[in-house]
Amino acid sequence: MARVVIIGPAHPLRGGGIVSFNHRLALAFQQAGHDCEIWSFSLQYPSFLFPGSSQFSNEAAPIGIRIHSAINSINPLNWLRVGKRINALRPDLVVVRFWLPLMGPSLGTILSIVKKNKFSRIVCLADNIIPHEKRPGDRLFTRYFLHQCHSFITMSEQVSQDLRGFENYKPHRQVAHPLYDHFGEPVTIEQARTKLGLSATDKIVLFFGFIRPYKGLDLLLQAMADKRVAQQGIKLLIAGEYYENPQPYLALLERLHLSERVLCHTQFIADADVRYYLCAADVVVQPYKQATQSGVTPLAYHFEKPMIVTRVGGLADAVPHEEAGLVCEPNSGAIAEAILRFYQLGADHFSKGLKAQKIKLSWPSLIQSIEEVAELNKPHAHAR
């Protein structure tokens, strides 16, 4: 049995996919027979930098996971203290999440202290290397952080390419993003729509997740205004909190006369409600303008929902065209064509492909890859 520390956001933080991923990753390590705990943030973002309504969840803590809310991302003295505490634990393995260069100084400093025990192996699980929204200092912060890691796991070819621009010699594995399988079992489309107050007979496409500029909701709204889409009475369900100014979207809804065909559930979606949104939809649309990978994809696979994704980053690689979903160019015309094509083929067309892809996305496979990449170039074991 190994002692494993995951460093990254966890309850009571509300971080969307990355928080859910860390909880599920901890359970996967435990199921593999390891002792695992999460070291999370007491302060992740200063309030003026946080785009949502609240950084904290009022949901119950996940059962069976030890979480230390200890890291203050803007206090260097705190970084030293946390680094010393984790160093003293002498974990066999440290898995650290990296998704934003802003976290580079705090996490990099903590890791630099952990490394001094010359025992713990540090594996970075990288969601992004180059951020979607660029800021001054990004490359400097990223380079500092990556230098502290022994090896890397990525979940898309785009992130792998970005990583090679910084670290081309350390061990690296690319794996598929595993299923988000901890949001409950699927319910019928009728049960889901009743729960959400939606019509049982409408054609409904879903945009799910935080609303940010790179996710292309504006392109999807423009696609919904296509006359052929409108003639079929297709509706769009938006489920997710605005992480930017909502006014441009509200103005677009009004200008395109979409108010009656767009259902706005633009609040934070609690974990307990996730399955209802996925199960209520005919298809999940990811109209991203740029991307690395998306946590919405493994979520859709868990609930066996077909997807329409744009050909950006690693999205298309994860969704075989006309098998598990449809791939289109990132513009409103192509998205409209894909929506029409989906309803022409019908949801049943994708059932076999969805089941086939779902089998590949296992958590034990990710755990094995992390363990293997941690062992590469490992120094001789030191006595505890």
N, C-alpha and C positions, 0 to 999 in steps of 0.2 A: 504493500500500500504506500503510495506516494503522498506527500503533503503538497497541496496545490493552493496557490493564492491567485485569484483573479482580481486585477485592478481595473475598475471601470464603474460607470454609473449603475446604481441599483436602488431598490426601494429604500426610502420613500420618494426618491426622485422620480419625476415623470419624464422619461427620456424616449418614450415611444419604443421603436424596435430594438434599440441598443440595450435598454434596460431589460426588456423581455428576453433578449438573447442571452444576456449575462446570467439571468436567473436559470434559464434552461440549460446553459452550459455548465453551471455549477451542479445541477441535478445529474447531468450526463457524466461528469467526473465521479460523482458519488455512486452512480449506478455501475461505473466501471471499477468500483472498489477503492477509490481514493478519498482521502480526507480533504475537503475543499471548502474554502471560505472566500468571500468577496470583500475587498477593500474599496469602498465607494467614497463619495464626496460629502463633506459637511457643507461646502459651498462650491458649486460647480461653475456657475456664471454669476458675475455681478448683476444685480437686477436690471441695470440699464442696458445690458447686452443681451438679456433673455427676450426672445421675440414673442413668446406665448403668454398666456394669462397667469400661469403659476408654474413654478418649478417642482411642486410637490404634489403627490397623490394622496387622496384620502382613502384609498383601498387598503385592505389588510395586507400585512407583510406576507411574502411567500413562506409556506410552511417548510421547515427542515433545512433552511439555508442560513448560515451565519453571515451577517452583514455588518461591517464596521464602517460607519459614516464618519470618516476621519480626515479626508483630504480637503484642504482649502486651496483652490486653484490659484489664488492671488497672494498667498502669504508664504514667502520663502522660508521663514522660520518653521512653519508647519511642514514644509516639504522635508526639511532635515529631520524633524521628529518622526514623521511617518516612515521615512526611509530607514531610520535606525530601528524602529519597531519591527518592520518587516524583515530587515536584515537579521535581527535577533531570533526571529522565528525559524530561520534557515529552511525555508520551503525548498523542496526538490525542484519545483516548477513554479514559475510566475508567468501567468498569461495576462498580458496587458493590452487593453483595447486602445486603438488610435483611430480617431475619426476627424480630428480638427487640430490644426497647428497651434491654436491658442492654448491647448493642453500640453504642448511640447515642453515648456520650461518646468512645469510642476512635475509631470510624470517622468521626464528625463532626469531631473535631479533626484527624485525618489529612487529610480532604477540605478543611478550611478552609485548610490550608497548601498543598495541591496547587493550589487555586484562585488562589493568589497569582501563579502564572506567567501568568495571564490568557490561557492558550492551551488547556489541556486542558478538554474538555467532560465533565461528570460526569453519568452516567445511573444512577439508582437502579433496580435490578430488585427490586421489593418482593414478597416472599412473604407477609408480614403487615405491617400497620400497627398494628393493635390486637391484642395477643397473646391466645392462647387462655387462658392462665393469667396473670391480672393481678397486678402488683406495684406497690408505691409507687414513684413517680418515672417510671412508664411514659410518660406524656404529655410530661413535661418532656424526657426523653431523646430521645423520638421527634421532637419539634418541633425540638430542637437539630440532630439529624442531618439531617432533611429540608431544613432551611434551607440546608445546604451543597450541595445537589444542584441541577443546572440543569434536569433533566427526569426523567420517570418512565416505567417500564414496569410494568404489573400484569398478572396472569394470571387474574383473576376479577372479576366485578362487585362482589362484597363488598369486596375490597381496594380497588377503585377508589372505592367509596363512602366507605370509611374514609379514603382519601387525601384526598378532597375536603374532609373535615372539618379537615384541616391545611393543605393546599396546593391552592388552587382556581384558581390563575392560571398556574402554570408548565406547560410542555408535558407532555402525558401521552398514552400509548397503552395500550390494553388488547389483549393478544394471547392466543391459546390456548397453554397449556403444551405445548411440543413433546414428541415421543416420546422415551422412554428406550430408545434403539435400540442401546445399546452393551453390552448384557449377553449378547450371543451370539444365535444364531439359535434359533428354537423347536425343541424336540424333541417326539417323540410323547408322548402321555399315558402310554403303556406304559413308554417309556424313563424318563420323569420319575419315575413311581411306583416303578419298580425301583430307581432311584438313591436314592430317599428311604425305601425299605422299606415302601411303602404297597401296599394291595391294588389290583389292576387292575380290580376290579369294583365297588368301593364308590362311592357317591355322596359327593363331597367338595366342601365349600365352603371358601374360603380367607379368613382374616383375615391381612393382610400388613402388616408395618411395626412401628415402635416402639410399645409399648403405653403410652398416656397416657390420662388421665381423659377428655378430650374426644372420644376416638376411639370410645367406646361399646361396647367389648368386652363389658361387663356386659349391655348390651341384646341383643347377639348370643347370649350364653350363655343368657339367658332365652328367646330365640326358639328356640334349639335344644331347650329343654325342652318346647316345645309338643307335645302328644300326636300331632298329625298328622305333624309333622316326625320325631318319634321312630319312629312306625309305619313310615315309609318307610326307616328305617335310615340317614338322612342323617348324615354325619360332618362335623365342623369341624376344619380344620387351622389352628392358630395358628402363624404363622412371624414371629418378631420378638422383640426383647429388651424386658424390662420396664423402663420409665422411671418407674416408681412402685412402691410396695409391692405385691408379688404376692399377699399373704395374702388380701385380699378376693376376688380371683378364684378362688384355690384353695378358699376356703370356699364360694363359689358353686358351683363344680364339684361339690363333695361334697354340698352341700345339694340340688342339683337332680339328683343321681345321673347325672352326665354323663361320668364318668371314662372309660367305655368308648367314648364317641362323640366325644370331643374329643382330638385329637392335638396335644400341646404341644411344639413345637420353639421354645422360648422362649429362644433365644440370638441373638446377632448373626448375621445372614445375610450371608455373604461374597458379593461381587459374582459370583464364579464359580458360586455356587449359586442365584442369583436365578431364573434361567430354569427350573430344575427345579421350584421351588415354584409359579410361575405356570402352567407347563405341566401340572402334576399335578392342578390343580383343574378342576372343572366350571365354577365361577363364583367371582368375587372379590367379597366383601361388604365394603362400607365403611359401618359402622353409626354414623357420627359423630353426636355430639350438637350440635357446632358445627364450622364449618370455613370456610376461605376457598377454597382449592383443595387438591387432593391430588396428590402425585407418584405415587401408586399408580395413578391413572387413566391417565396416558400410558404407564405400564408395562404395564398390562393391554391397552391398545390395541396396543402393539407386539407382544404375544404373542397378540392377537386373542382375548382372553378376555372374555366377557360380565361385566357388573358389576351388583351391586345396591347402590344408593347411597341415602342418606337425603336428604330435601329440606331441606338446610341449606347456607348459604353458596353457593359456586359449584358444588357437586357435581352438582346436577341439570342445570345448564346444559351440563355437559360430557358428559352421558350421555342421549341422546334415549330417552325412555321406550318400551319394547317394540321398540326398533330396535337399540340397542347394549347395552341392559341394562334394568333396571327401577328406578324411582324410588319410594320409599315414605316415609312419615312416620317420624320418629326415635323409635319406640317398639317394644317387643319384639313386640307383636301384629302390627304392620304388617310388620316384618322377617320374621316367620314366614310371613305370607301371601305375601310376595315370593319367599321361598325355594321355597314350594310352587308358586307361579305359574311360576317359572323351570323347574322340572322338568316341569311340565305342558306348557310350550311346547317345551322341549328346546333344547340349545345351538345346533343348526343354524339355528333361527329367527333368531338374532342375527348370523349370519355376514355377510350383506350389509351390514347397518348398521355393523358393526365396521370392515369394509374401507373403507366410505365415509368414516367419521370419521377413520380413520387417515391418509388422504391429506391431510387438512387440517393435520395437526400436524407441520409441517416446521421444521427448524432454520434453513434459509435465510430463511424468512419472519420468524423472530424476529430474525435478524441485520439484515435489511432494516429492520424496525421500529425497532430500536435506533439504527441509523445515521440514519434519518429523524428520529426524535425528538431526536437529538443536534444535528441541523442547525438545528432551529427556534430562532429568536431568537439564533442564533450571532453573536457579535461579529465584526468584521473580523479576518481572519487576522493573526497577528503573525509576524514573522520568527523563524525558528529561530536 
